[in-house]
Amino acid sequence: MKKQVLTIHGGEFFDSYEEYLDFLKNYPSKLDRLLKKNKWKNNLQDDLGGNWEVISPQMPNYQNAKYLEWKIWFEKFFPFLRNDIILIGSSLGGTFLAKYLSENNFPIKIMAVYLMAAPFNDNDRDIEHTLGDFKLPPSLKKFENQSKKIFLCHSKDDPVVPFSDLEKYFQALPKAKKIIFKDRGHFNQEHFPEIVKKIKNS
């Protein structure tokens, strides 16, 4: 039976509809930014090969994400998942997984969770940098107890999510392992051989 990987992509979130409209109006009108890019998550199935099944749901309203909507849609996939699954959350998708697994019982056994450049909220940030309804609970212990392995992946030159967020996750998840890069930005490359190798060895 094929091993499963489920990936959750990133997204944007806003405190009000007006802020969302302002984002759309002011988004740079450059063709390379408006077109959908071929990122490593889209190539993960081919890179892992035929012994793997990659499930990549398109989460609702990713440009104006709401946690409850993502939670409802995420749970639609539960009947199709098998034990020892690997979960990967990129950017806001990583924060979503951390929050969900800290507040809910996952229905099957988790082999590993990868948080890829996931933002972390805390009281040190001003209101402009909060995570809205994706805000993490005070404790991530339930999350830590539900996965055999947790990997925190971040690049030092990430222009979107501060590299310091990796250390904040590590303080909340002391059993996790760090995977640190120097020059990968926000992990927008087409292929990610290091993560593919890590998944195969899980």
C-alpha positions as CSV (number, residue, x, y, z in Angstrom):
1,M,0.0,0.0,0.0
2,K,1.3,3.5,-0.9
3,K,2.5,5.8,1.8
4,Q,0.6,9.0,2.1
5,V,1.6,12.6,2.3
6,L,-0.9,15.4,2.8
7,T,0.2,19.0,2.1
8,I,-1.5,22.2,3.2
9,H,-0.5,25.3,1.2
10,G,-0.1,28.9,2.5
11,G,-2.5,31.8,2.3
12,E,-3.2,35.4,3.3
13,F,-5.5,36.5,6.1
14,F,-7.1,39.8,7.0
15,D,-8.9,41.2,9.9
16,S,-11.6,42.8,7.7
17,Y,-13.1,42.6,4.2
18,E,-12.0,46.2,3.6
19,E,-8.4,45.2,4.3
20,Y,-8.7,42.3,1.9
21,L,-10.1,44.6,-0.9
22,D,-7.2,47.0,-0.2
23,F,-4.7,44.1,-0.6
24,L,-6.3,43.2,-4.0
25,K,-6.2,46.8,-5.2
26,N,-2.6,47.3,-4.3
27,Y,-1.2,43.9,-5.3
28,P,1.6,44.5,-7.8
29,S,0.4,44.2,-11.4
30,K,3.3,42.1,-12.7
31,L,2.5,39.0,-14.8
32,D,5.0,36.8,-13.0
33,R,3.3,37.5,-9.7
34,L,-0.3,37.2,-11.0
35,L,0.3,33.8,-12.7
36,K,0.3,30.6,-10.6
37,K,3.8,29.4,-10.1
38,N,5.0,25.8,-10.3
39,K,6.3,25.2,-6.8
40,W,7.9,22.1,-5.2
41,K,4.6,21.0,-3.7
42,N,3.1,20.6,-7.2
43,N,6.0,18.4,-8.1
44,L,6.1,16.4,-4.9
45,Q,4.2,13.4,-6.3
46,D,6.6,13.0,-9.2
47,D,9.6,13.5,-7.1
48,L,8.6,10.9,-4.5
49,G,7.6,8.4,-7.1
50,G,4.9,5.7,-7.4
51,N,5.2,4.3,-3.9
52,W,3.7,7.4,-2.5
53,E,0.3,9.1,-2.7
54,V,0.4,12.9,-2.3
55,I,-2.9,14.6,-1.3
56,S,-2.8,18.4,-1.8
57,P,-6.2,19.9,-1.1
58,Q,-7.0,23.4,-2.4
59,M,-8.0,25.2,0.8
60,P,-10.9,27.6,0.7
61,N,-10.4,31.3,-0.1
62,Y,-6.6,31.1,0.3
63,Q,-6.3,34.8,-0.5
64,N,-8.6,35.7,2.5
65,A,-8.2,32.6,4.6
66,K,-10.5,31.8,7.6
67,Y,-9.5,29.1,10.1
68,L,-13.0,27.6,10.5
69,E,-13.4,27.3,6.7
70,W,-10.0,25.5,6.5
71,K,-10.8,23.3,9.4
72,I,-14.1,22.1,7.8
73,W,-12.5,21.4,4.5
74,F,-9.5,19.7,6.0
75,E,-11.7,17.2,7.8
76,K,-13.5,16.3,4.6
77,F,-10.3,14.3,3.7
78,F,-10.1,12.2,6.8
79,P,-12.0,9.2,5.4
80,F,-9.3,8.8,2.8
81,L,-6.3,8.9,5.1
82,R,-4.3,6.0,6.4
83,N,-2.1,5.4,9.5
84,D,1.5,6.7,9.5
85,I,0.7,9.6,7.2
86,I,3.1,12.5,6.8
87,L,1.7,16.0,7.0
88,I,3.3,19.1,5.5
89,G,2.2,22.7,6.1
90,S,3.8,25.5,4.2
91,S,3.7,29.1,5.6
92,L,0.1,29.7,6.9
93,G,-0.6,26.0,6.2
94,G,2.0,25.1,8.8
95,T,0.4,27.4,11.4
96,F,-2.9,25.8,10.5
97,L,-1.6,22.3,11.2
98,A,0.0,23.4,14.5
99,K,-3.2,25.0,15.6
100,Y,-5.4,22.1,14.5
101,L,-3.3,19.4,16.0
102,S,-3.0,21.4,19.3
103,E,-6.8,21.7,19.6
104,N,-8.1,18.5,18.1
105,N,-7.5,14.7,18.0
106,F,-6.3,13.6,14.6
107,P,-8.2,10.4,13.6
108,I,-5.1,8.3,12.6
109,K,-1.5,7.9,13.5
110,I,0.9,10.6,12.2
111,M,4.4,9.5,11.2
112,A,5.8,13.1,10.8
113,V,4.8,16.7,10.5
114,Y,6.8,19.3,8.6
115,L,6.2,22.9,9.3
116,M,7.7,24.8,6.4
117,A,8.4,28.5,7.1
118,A,5.4,28.7,9.4
119,P,4.6,32.0,11.1
120,F,4.3,31.9,14.9
121,N,2.2,34.4,16.8
122,D,3.0,35.8,20.3
123,N,2.4,38.8,22.5
124,D,5.7,40.5,21.4
125,R,4.2,41.3,18.0
126,D,2.1,44.4,17.2
127,I,-1.4,44.1,16.0
128,E,-0.4,44.2,12.3
129,H,1.5,40.9,12.7
130,T,-1.1,38.8,14.5
131,L,-2.4,35.7,12.8
132,G,-6.1,36.5,13.2
133,D,-8.2,33.4,13.8
134,F,-5.2,31.2,13.0
135,K,-3.7,32.3,16.3
136,L,-2.0,29.5,18.1
137,P,-3.2,28.3,21.5
138,P,-1.0,28.9,24.6
139,S,0.3,25.3,24.5
140,L,1.3,23.1,21.5
141,K,1.7,20.0,23.7
142,K,-1.2,18.1,22.2
143,F,0.3,18.6,18.8
144,E,3.7,17.3,20.0
145,N,2.0,14.2,21.5
146,Q,0.2,13.3,18.3
147,S,3.2,13.0,15.9
148,K,6.1,10.7,16.1
149,K,8.3,13.3,14.5
150,I,8.1,17.1,14.0
151,F,10.4,19.0,11.7
152,L,10.8,22.8,11.7
153,C,12.1,24.0,8.4
154,H,13.1,27.6,7.7
155,S,15.6,29.6,5.7
156,K,17.6,32.4,7.2
157,D,16.8,34.7,4.3
158,D,13.1,34.2,4.3
159,P,11.6,37.6,3.3
160,V,8.0,36.7,4.4
161,V,8.2,34.9,7.8
162,P,11.0,36.0,10.2
163,F,13.6,33.4,10.8
164,S,13.1,34.0,14.6
165,D,9.8,32.2,14.3
166,L,11.6,28.9,14.0
167,E,13.1,29.3,17.5
168,K,9.6,30.2,18.9
169,Y,8.2,27.0,17.5
170,F,11.2,25.1,18.9
171,Q,10.5,26.6,22.4
172,A,6.9,25.4,22.1
173,L,7.9,22.0,20.6
174,P,11.2,21.1,22.2
175,K,11.2,17.5,20.8
176,A,11.1,18.9,17.3
177,K,14.1,18.8,15.0
178,K,15.3,21.9,13.1
179,I,16.1,21.9,9.4
180,I,17.8,25.2,8.6
181,F,18.7,26.6,5.2
182,K,20.7,29.8,4.4
183,D,19.4,30.8,1.0
184,R,16.0,29.3,0.2
185,G,13.8,32.4,0.9
186,H,10.2,31.4,1.5
187,F,10.7,27.9,-0.2
188,N,9.2,28.9,-3.5
189,Q,11.5,26.7,-5.7
190,E,10.2,24.1,-8.1
191,H,11.9,21.1,-6.5
192,F,12.9,20.4,-2.9
193,P,15.3,17.4,-3.0
194,E,16.3,17.7,0.6
195,I,12.7,17.3,1.9
196,V,12.0,14.6,-0.6
197,K,14.9,12.6,0.7
198,K,13.8,13.3,4.3
199,I,10.3,12.1,3.6
200,K,11.5,8.9,1.9
201,N,13.6,8.1,5.0
202,S,10.8,8.7,7.5
